[in-house]
Amino acid sequence: MDFGICIASHVGDLDYVVHAEKLGYSHAWLADSQMIWSDCYAALALAADRTSTIKLGTGVAVSGTRPAPVNAASIATINALAPGRTFFGIGTGNTAMRVMGKPPHRIAEFDEYLHTLRPLLRGEEAEFEGQAIRHIMPDKGFVNFEDEIPLYISGFAPRSLGLAGKHGDGAVLATLRNPGVLENLWQMIEAGAATVGRTVDRDAFYMTALTAIVVLEPGEAVDSDRVKHECGAMAMSAVHYAYDQFRNFNKPPPNWAREIWPEYCALLEKFPHEKRHQRIHGGHSCWVLPEEEQFLTPPVLRASSMIGTRDQILERLVGLKQAGLNQIMILPNFDPRFAAIERVAKQLIGNVV
């Protein structure tokens, strides 16, 4: 199994990517949220110059903030800097869009976007807003389409995973609780592929799951201060997403959040409705705001992270690999990120067989 890192894009934090490469991580996925972090393509360009083996790409780019031709040209530029080790992850971007008070693309919009994007990533002609377009000067090193740019599509539900099967070379998934879940996801992907007469080769289709991993010390509690310090931000990001679903679609909270839900909602409702979208994702995937630390209960922590003894986590990873998962992408809290990826590398990388 491959191990990758997801990174809150930061143009001053390239040593982190370099360190991950030295530790044996296979992929660096730089996240794309304009109103939260640095521009992902600026950070990718710098990372390409500082590394030589680790695969680099967006983790994930957002369809609603850049037209398909812009994203295609941007990642093809990175491919010119890191030929043969560039990939492109794309999603509708709940956080990136919601933090600007906008909804993510709907499925039909995302489908049309991917239909345009796919050929552009190959340097081919595509239709964009009723016009035939292509990159007309792909030579002289401006961009690189000669080396393949794999397309990985983020999806958490049947229709979005169907689009991964229809258009993609792989899928980016949320945390998987057990290997049995993966078979259901495969069926969603294959159903989407079938709509265009495509057959998904499970051995070639690349599946990645985003999570955080904390290997417990003997006798350590799931909600210890160290666990919260390393994966609390990932846990709260899941809570933020659940609140967005509740706020915008009146969806009930997931079971793991029900204990905290009334108090959490009361906290957010203190902020003016017209500006609440700026507050919901505070600290997103980097740190936990002090007033939200109370919500890091064991069920919340476990919902989005792999927390357990080394043997427990290895058993879970082996099962996921056997079910078809190719990569675990980890996103620890910002401050302990170096130590967190070092521990995972030492205890897990190379041991999932």
C-alpha positions as CSV (number, residue, x, y, z in Angstrom):
1,M,0.0,0.0,0.0
2,D,1.1,3.5,-0.8
3,F,1.2,6.2,1.9
4,G,0.6,9.8,0.9
5,I,0.3,13.1,2.8
6,C,-2.4,15.7,2.3
7,I,-1.1,19.2,2.9
8,A,-2.7,22.5,3.7
9,S,-1.0,24.4,0.9
10,H,1.7,26.7,2.3
11,V,4.3,28.4,0.2
12,G,6.6,28.6,3.2
13,D,6.3,25.0,4.3
14,L,8.1,23.1,1.5
15,D,10.5,21.4,3.9
16,Y,7.5,19.3,4.9
17,V,7.1,17.9,1.4
18,V,10.9,17.3,1.2
19,H,10.8,15.5,4.5
20,A,7.9,13.3,3.5
21,E,9.8,12.3,0.4
22,K,12.8,11.2,2.5
23,L,10.5,9.2,4.8
24,G,9.2,7.2,1.9
25,Y,5.8,8.8,1.3
26,S,4.7,8.2,-2.3
27,H,2.3,11.2,-2.9
28,A,1.9,14.7,-1.7
29,W,-1.6,16.1,-2.2
30,L,-1.8,19.9,-1.9
31,A,-5.2,21.1,-0.9
32,D,-7.0,23.9,-2.7
33,S,-9.0,26.5,-0.7
34,Q,-8.3,30.1,-1.7
35,M,-9.7,31.7,1.4
36,I,-7.9,29.4,3.8
37,W,-4.5,28.5,2.6
38,S,-1.8,29.5,0.0
39,D,-2.6,28.9,-3.7
40,C,-2.0,25.2,-4.3
41,Y,-0.3,25.6,-7.7
42,A,2.2,28.1,-6.4
43,A,3.0,25.6,-3.6
44,L,3.2,22.7,-6.1
45,A,5.6,24.6,-8.3
46,L,7.9,25.2,-5.4
47,A,7.6,21.6,-4.2
48,A,8.4,20.3,-7.7
49,D,11.7,22.3,-7.6
50,R,12.6,20.8,-4.2
51,T,11.8,17.1,-4.8
52,S,12.7,14.4,-7.2
53,T,10.6,11.2,-6.6
54,I,7.4,12.0,-4.6
55,K,4.3,12.3,-6.8
56,L,2.8,15.8,-6.7
57,G,-0.8,16.9,-7.3
58,T,-3.9,18.7,-6.1
59,G,-5.6,17.2,-3.1
60,V,-8.1,18.1,-4.4
61,A,-8.6,21.0,-6.8
62,V,-12.0,22.6,-6.8
63,S,-14.3,22.7,-9.9
64,G,-16.3,25.7,-8.8
65,T,-13.3,28.1,-8.4
66,R,-11.5,27.6,-11.7
67,P,-12.8,26.8,-15.1
68,A,-11.7,23.4,-16.5
69,P,-9.2,25.0,-19.0
70,V,-7.5,26.9,-16.2
71,N,-7.1,23.8,-14.0
72,A,-5.9,21.8,-16.9
73,A,-3.3,24.3,-17.9
74,S,-2.2,24.8,-14.3
75,I,-1.6,21.1,-13.6
76,A,0.0,20.6,-17.0
77,T,2.4,23.4,-16.0
78,I,3.3,21.4,-12.8
79,N,3.8,18.4,-15.1
80,A,6.4,20.4,-17.0
81,L,8.2,20.9,-13.7
82,A,7.7,17.4,-12.3
83,P,7.3,15.2,-15.5
84,G,5.8,11.8,-14.9
85,R,5.1,12.4,-11.3
86,T,2.2,14.8,-11.5
87,F,-1.4,13.8,-10.9
88,F,-4.7,15.8,-10.7
89,G,-7.3,15.4,-7.9
90,I,-10.6,17.2,-8.4
91,G,-13.7,17.6,-6.4
92,T,-16.6,20.0,-6.0
93,G,-15.0,21.6,-2.9
94,N,-17.5,21.8,-0.1
95,T,-15.1,23.8,2.2
96,A,-13.6,26.0,-0.6
97,M,-17.0,27.0,-1.8
98,R,-18.9,27.2,1.5
99,V,-16.3,29.5,3.1
100,M,-17.2,32.0,0.4
101,G,-20.9,31.6,1.0
102,K,-21.3,29.6,-2.3
103,P,-22.6,26.1,-2.9
104,P,-20.4,23.5,-4.5
105,H,-21.1,22.3,-8.1
106,R,-24.1,20.1,-8.4
107,I,-23.6,16.6,-9.9
108,A,-24.8,17.7,-13.4
109,E,-22.5,20.7,-13.4
110,F,-19.6,18.5,-12.1
111,D,-20.3,15.9,-14.8
112,E,-20.1,18.6,-17.5
113,Y,-17.0,20.0,-16.0
114,L,-15.3,16.6,-16.0
115,H,-16.4,16.0,-19.6
116,T,-14.5,19.1,-20.6
117,L,-11.5,18.5,-18.3
118,R,-10.7,14.9,-19.3
119,P,-9.5,15.6,-22.9
120,L,-7.8,18.8,-21.9
121,L,-5.6,16.9,-19.5
122,R,-4.4,14.9,-22.5
123,G,-3.7,18.0,-24.6
124,E,-6.7,17.1,-26.7
125,E,-9.6,19.3,-28.0
126,A,-12.7,19.7,-25.8
127,E,-15.9,21.7,-25.9
128,F,-16.1,24.6,-23.4
129,E,-19.2,26.8,-23.2
130,G,-20.1,26.0,-26.8
131,Q,-16.6,26.5,-28.2
132,A,-14.0,24.0,-29.3
133,I,-10.8,24.6,-27.3
134,R,-7.4,23.1,-26.8
135,H,-4.0,24.2,-25.5
136,I,-2.6,25.7,-28.8
137,M,1.1,26.0,-27.7
138,P,1.9,22.8,-25.8
139,D,5.5,22.7,-27.0
140,K,8.7,24.5,-25.8
141,G,8.0,23.5,-22.2
142,F,5.1,25.7,-21.4
143,V,3.1,22.7,-20.3
144,N,3.6,18.9,-20.5
145,F,1.0,16.6,-21.9
146,E,3.4,13.9,-23.0
147,D,3.6,12.4,-19.6
148,E,0.2,11.2,-18.4
149,I,-1.6,13.2,-15.8
150,P,-3.8,10.7,-13.9
151,L,-7.3,12.1,-13.0
152,Y,-8.5,11.2,-9.5
153,I,-12.1,12.3,-8.7
154,S,-13.2,12.9,-5.1
155,G,-16.5,11.3,-4.2
156,F,-18.4,10.4,-1.0
157,A,-21.8,9.4,-2.4
158,P,-23.2,7.2,-5.2
159,R,-23.6,9.9,-7.8
160,S,-20.2,11.5,-7.3
161,L,-18.5,8.1,-7.2
162,G,-20.3,7.2,-10.4
163,L,-18.6,10.2,-12.0
164,A,-15.2,8.8,-10.8
165,G,-16.1,5.6,-12.7
166,K,-17.3,7.5,-15.7
167,H,-14.4,10.0,-16.1
168,G,-11.5,9.1,-13.8
169,D,-8.4,7.0,-13.4
170,G,-9.1,6.7,-9.7
171,A,-11.2,8.0,-6.8
172,V,-10.5,9.9,-3.6
173,L,-12.5,8.6,-0.7
174,A,-13.3,9.6,2.9
175,T,-12.1,7.6,5.8
176,L,-13.1,3.9,5.5
177,R,-14.4,2.3,8.7
178,N,-13.9,-1.3,7.4
179,P,-13.0,-3.2,4.2
180,G,-16.6,-4.2,3.6
181,V,-17.5,-0.6,2.9
182,L,-15.2,-0.6,-0.1
183,E,-17.1,-3.2,-2.0
184,N,-20.2,-0.9,-2.0
185,L,-18.1,2.0,-3.3
186,W,-16.7,-0.2,-6.1
187,Q,-20.2,-1.0,-7.2
188,M,-21.1,2.8,-7.3
189,I,-18.0,3.5,-9.4
190,E,-18.7,0.6,-11.8
191,A,-22.3,1.7,-12.2
192,G,-21.1,5.1,-13.3
193,A,-18.6,3.6,-15.7
194,A,-21.4,1.5,-17.2
195,T,-23.4,4.6,-18.2
196,V,-20.8,5.3,-20.9
197,G,-20.0,1.7,-21.7
198,R,-16.8,1.8,-19.8
199,T,-15.4,-1.2,-17.7
200,V,-13.4,-0.4,-14.6
201,D,-10.3,-2.5,-14.2
202,R,-10.1,-2.8,-10.4
203,D,-6.4,-3.6,-10.6
204,A,-5.7,-0.4,-12.5
205,F,-8.2,2.0,-11.0
206,Y,-6.4,3.9,-8.2
207,M,-8.3,4.2,-4.9
208,T,-7.1,6.6,-2.2
209,A,-8.7,7.3,1.2
210,L,-8.1,10.5,3.3
211,T,-7.7,10.1,7.1
212,A,-5.4,10.8,10.0
213,I,-3.5,8.1,11.8
214,V,-2.5,7.9,15.4
215,V,-0.8,4.8,16.8
216,L,-1.6,4.6,20.5
217,E,1.1,4.1,23.2
218,P,0.4,1.2,25.6
219,G,-2.6,2.1,27.8
220,E,-3.2,5.4,26.0
221,A,-6.8,6.6,25.7
222,V,-8.4,7.3,22.3
223,D,-9.1,10.9,23.5
224,S,-5.7,11.6,25.1
225,D,-4.2,15.0,24.7
226,R,-1.6,13.7,22.3
227,V,-4.3,12.1,20.1
228,K,-6.3,15.3,20.0
229,H,-3.1,17.3,19.3
230,E,-2.3,15.1,16.2
231,C,-5.8,14.4,14.7
232,G,-8.2,16.8,16.3
233,A,-8.3,19.1,13.3
234,M,-9.3,16.2,11.0
235,A,-12.1,15.3,13.5
236,M,-13.5,18.8,13.6
237,S,-13.4,19.1,9.8
238,A,-15.8,16.2,9.7
239,V,-18.0,18.0,12.2
240,H,-17.8,21.2,10.1
241,Y,-18.9,19.3,7.0
242,A,-21.8,17.7,8.9
243,Y,-22.9,21.1,10.0
244,D,-22.9,22.4,6.4
245,Q,-25.1,19.4,5.4
246,F,-27.4,20.2,8.3
247,R,-27.5,24.0,7.6
248,N,-28.0,23.7,3.9
249,F,-30.0,20.5,3.4
250,N,-31.5,19.9,6.9
251,K,-29.7,16.6,7.1
252,P,-29.6,15.1,10.6
253,P,-26.2,14.7,12.2
254,P,-24.3,11.4,11.8
255,N,-24.5,9.1,14.7
256,W,-21.0,9.8,15.9
257,A,-21.9,13.5,16.3
258,R,-25.3,13.3,18.0
259,E,-23.9,13.6,21.6
260,I,-22.3,17.0,20.8
261,W,-24.8,18.3,18.3
262,P,-27.1,20.5,20.4
263,E,-24.2,22.3,22.1
264,Y,-22.2,22.6,18.9
265,C,-25.1,24.1,17.0
266,A,-25.7,26.5,19.9
267,L,-22.1,27.6,19.6
268,L,-22.3,28.4,15.9
269,E,-25.6,30.1,16.2
270,K,-23.9,32.8,18.3
271,F,-22.4,34.1,15.0
272,P,-24.5,36.2,12.7
273,H,-26.2,34.2,10.0
274,E,-24.9,36.3,7.2
275,K,-21.3,35.7,8.2
276,R,-21.5,32.3,9.8
277,H,-20.0,30.7,6.6
278,Q,-16.7,32.4,7.6
279,R,-16.8,30.8,11.1
280,I,-17.9,27.2,10.4
281,H,-14.5,26.1,8.9
282,G,-12.2,28.0,11.3
283,G,-8.9,26.1,11.8
284,H,-9.9,23.8,8.9
285,S,-7.7,20.7,8.9
286,C,-4.9,22.5,10.7
287,W,-5.9,23.1,14.3
288,V,-8.8,23.1,16.6
289,L,-10.3,26.4,17.9
290,P,-10.2,26.5,21.7
291,E,-14.0,26.7,22.0
292,E,-14.3,23.5,19.9
293,E,-11.9,21.3,21.8
294,Q,-14.8,20.2,24.1
295,F,-16.3,18.4,21.1
296,L,-13.4,16.0,20.5
297,T,-15.1,13.0,22.0
298,P,-14.0,9.4,21.2
299,P,-16.7,8.9,18.6
300,V,-15.9,12.2,16.9
301,L,-12.2,11.4,16.9
302,R,-12.7,7.9,15.5
303,A,-15.1,9.0,12.8
304,S,-12.5,10.4,10.5
305,S,-9.2,9.0,11.9
306,M,-7.5,5.7,12.4
307,I,-6.7,5.5,16.1
308,G,-5.5,2.3,17.7
309,T,-2.5,0.1,18.5
310,R,0.0,-0.6,15.8
311,D,-1.4,-4.1,15.3
312,Q,-5.0,-2.9,15.1
313,I,-4.1,-0.3,12.5
314,L,-2.0,-2.7,10.5
315,E,-4.9,-5.2,10.5
316,R,-7.3,-2.6,9.3
317,L,-4.9,-1.4,6.5
318,V,-4.2,-4.9,5.3
319,G,-8.0,-5.6,5.0
320,L,-8.4,-2.3,3.1
321,K,-5.6,-3.2,0.8
322,Q,-7.1,-6.6,0.1
323,A,-10.4,-4.9,-0.7
324,G,-8.8,-2.7,-3.3
325,L,-7.5,0.4,-1.6
326,N,-4.2,1.5,-3.1
327,Q,-3.3,4.5,-0.9
328,I,-3.8,6.0,2.6
329,M,-3.4,9.8,2.5
330,I,-2.9,11.2,6.0
331,L,-3.6,14.8,7.2
332,P,-2.3,15.4,10.8
333,N,-2.7,18.6,12.7
334,F,-0.4,21.4,11.4
335,D,1.8,22.0,14.5
336,P,2.8,18.3,15.1
337,R,2.9,17.4,11.4
338,F,6.6,16.5,11.1
339,A,6.5,14.2,14.2
340,A,3.2,12.7,13.1
341,I,4.4,11.6,9.7
342,E,7.7,10.4,11.1
343,R,5.8,8.0,13.5
344,V,3.6,6.7,10.8
345,A,6.6,6.1,8.5
346,K,8.5,4.3,11.2
347,Q,5.6,2.1,12.4
348,L,3.5,1.5,9.3
349,I,5.1,2.2,5.9
350,G,6.4,-1.0,4.4
351,N,4.5,-3.2,6.8
352,V,1.2,-3.4,5.0
353,V,1.6,-6.7,3.0
